[in-house]
Structure formats: structure tokens, C-alpha cells
Amino acid sequence: MPEFVTTTVDGRIAQVILDRPKKLNALNDPMLVEFSEALATLGRDASVSVIVVSGAGQNFSVGYDVEPSNGYSEAAAGLSPYADWESLRRNIDRWLAVWDTPKPVISAIEGYCMGGATMLSVCTDITVVSETAVIGWPSIPLGEAFSALPPPG
């Protein structure tokens, strides 16, 4: 049973809710897997006409959960540049799967929509944003993939 994503269907409208409100719906690996599975399942469900993605509580998502207690920093520190690139590529493929879903996907943004959550929202067909939403792409140096490359020139 999913722990971090709640899915409901009312008539022909499905909702996929990012459900970690105490963490402002920060995206961790288990949530991302649950999200992808829910979207794929609903995409194949002939009884569903549209999928709405939102966040539980007052926020869409603050982006990737990089808290050290989640093992992110330790895992990223041990990755080779190629392995780090593969990890980044998996997330890009995940967001492109949103774009490729065979029915309309709508993101409903309220509160914070930061970092990786902005990548999710721009891959939906329609993005609805509340007047009080805060959307941003903070500059946080994560990963090692390009730090191992020599400077240009």
C-alpha cells in the first residue's frame, strides 16, 4: 500500500496527491516510485479521463528531500560522475513520463513548488497556480556529475 502518494478516483477524474505534509511534500525515492506507479496505472485506466496532481496540506512540494538523515548526501557523495548522471537521468525520464501520459495531466499548485517539483509541474499538460503560490528553482549544488569535468576553455 502506498505510503507517500494518495490516489483517488471520482467519476472520470483521478487525483494523485503527494502526501508528506509534515515534510512539505518533499520528494524522496519511495515517493517518486509510488508517484510513477500511480501515474502509469491511471494512464492505462480507461475509466479515467484526466489526472490532477496536487500536494497534501498547504504545499505542492518543496522539491527533492536532501536531508542527510534520508541518506541522500551519503549516497550522492559515493557516486561516480557516471552513476550520478544516471540518477539525474532517471528523474528526467520520470518527468518525461508525465508528459507522455496518454491523457491530460493537470498540476494544481499552492504553497511551495520548488526545485524538482517545478520539473514535475512543467511536464504536466496544464498547470493551475494559486495567487499565493511560491515557485522557485533554488541554486543548491547537489550531485557530482559535472564537478569532475575540467573547466571549459
C-alpha positions in Angstrom: 0.0 0.0 0.0 1.4 3.4 -0.9 2.8 5.4 1.9 3.7 8.8 0.3 1.2 9.1 -2.5 -2.6 9.0 -2.2 -4.7 8.2 -5.3 -8.4 8.8 -5.6 -10.9 8.5 -8.5 -14.2 10.4 -8.5 -16.1 9.7 -11.7 -13.6 10.2 -14.5 -11.3 12.5 -12.5 -8.3 10.9 -10.8 -6.2 12.7 -8.1 -2.7 11.9 -7.3 -1.7 13.6 -4.0 1.9 14.0 -2.9 1.3 13.0 0.8 4.2 14.0 3.1 2.7 17.2 4.5 5.0 17.2 7.6 7.9 17.4 5.2 6.1 19.9 2.9 5.7 17.0 0.4 9.5 16.8 -0.2 10.2 14.2 -2.9 12.1 11.2 -1.7 12.9 7.9 -3.6 9.9 5.9 -2.3 7.5 8.8 -3.1 8.9 9.1 -6.6 8.4 5.4 -7.2 4.9 5.5 -5.9 4.1 8.6 -8.0 5.4 6.9 -11.2 3.4 3.7 -10.5 0.2 5.7 -9.7 0.6 7.8 -12.9 1.2 4.7 -15.1 -1.7 2.8 -13.6 -4.1 5.8 -14.1 -2.8 6.4 -17.6 -3.9 2.9 -18.5 -7.2 3.1 -16.7 -9.9 3.5 -19.4 -12.4 4.8 -16.8 -10.1 7.9 -16.0 -10.2 10.9 -18.4 -8.0 13.3 -16.5 -5.4 13.2 -13.7 -4.9 16.0 -11.2 -1.6 16.1 -9.3 -1.5 18.1 -6.0 0.1 18.2 -2.6 -1.4 17.3 0.8 -1.6 20.2 3.2 -0.9 23.7 2.1 2.0 23.0 -0.3 2.6 21.3 -3.6 6.2 20.2 -2.9 9.4 21.8 -1.8 11.3 19.6 -4.2 13.8 16.8 -3.6 14.3 15.8 0.0 18.1 16.2 0.6 18.0 15.9 4.3 21.1 13.9 5.4 19.0 11.5 7.6 17.4 10.3 4.3 20.8 9.1 3.1 20.9 11.4 0.2 24.1 13.2 1.0 25.9 10.0 1.8 24.7 8.2 -1.3 25.5 11.2 -3.6 28.9 11.5 -2.1 29.7 7.9 -3.0 28.6 8.1 -6.6 30.9 8.2 -9.6 30.2 11.0 -12.0 28.6 8.5 -14.4 26.4 6.9 -11.7 25.3 10.4 -10.6 24.4 11.3 -14.2 22.4 8.0 -14.4 20.5 9.1 -11.3 19.8 12.5 -12.7 18.7 10.9 -16.0 16.2 8.6 -14.2 14.5 11.7 -12.7 14.4 13.3 -16.1 12.8 10.2 -17.6 10.3 10.2 -14.7 9.1 13.7 -15.5 9.1 12.9 -19.3 6.7 10.0 -18.5 4.3 12.6 -17.0 4.5 14.4 -20.4 3.9 11.2 -22.2 0.9 10.1 -20.2 -1.9 9.3 -22.7 -4.4 11.6 -21.0 -4.4 15.1 -19.7 -2.4 15.7 -16.5 -3.0 18.8 -14.5 -0.8 20.1 -11.7 -2.6 22.1 -9.0 0.0 24.3 -7.3 -0.5 26.0 -4.0 2.1 26.9 -1.4 5.6 26.0 -2.2 6.6 24.5 -5.6 10.4 24.3 -5.6 13.3 22.6 -7.4 12.3 19.1 -8.6 8.6 19.9 -8.1 8.9 22.6 -10.7 10.2 20.0 -13.2 7.1 17.9 -12.4 4.7 20.8 -12.9 6.2 22.0 -16.2 5.8 18.4 -17.6 2.0 18.4 -17.0 -0.4 19.5 -19.7 -2.0 22.2 -17.7 -0.6 24.0 -14.6 -3.0 25.8 -12.3 -1.3 28.1 -9.8 -2.9 29.8 -6.8 -2.2 33.5 -6.3 -0.2 32.9 -3.2 2.0 30.1 -4.6 5.8 30.4 -4.3 7.6 28.8 -7.3 11.3 28.7 -7.5 14.5 26.9 -8.6 17.0 27.4 -5.7 20.6 27.1 -6.6 21.7 24.1 -4.4 24.9 22.3 -5.5 23.8 18.7 -5.5 25.5 15.7 -7.2 28.9 15.2 -8.6 28.3 14.5 -12.3 29.7 17.7 -13.7 32.1 18.7 -10.9 34.6 16.0 -12.2 34.7 17.7 -15.6 37.5 20.1 -16.4 36.5 23.8 -16.7 35.8 24.9 -20.3 38.4 26.6 -22.3 
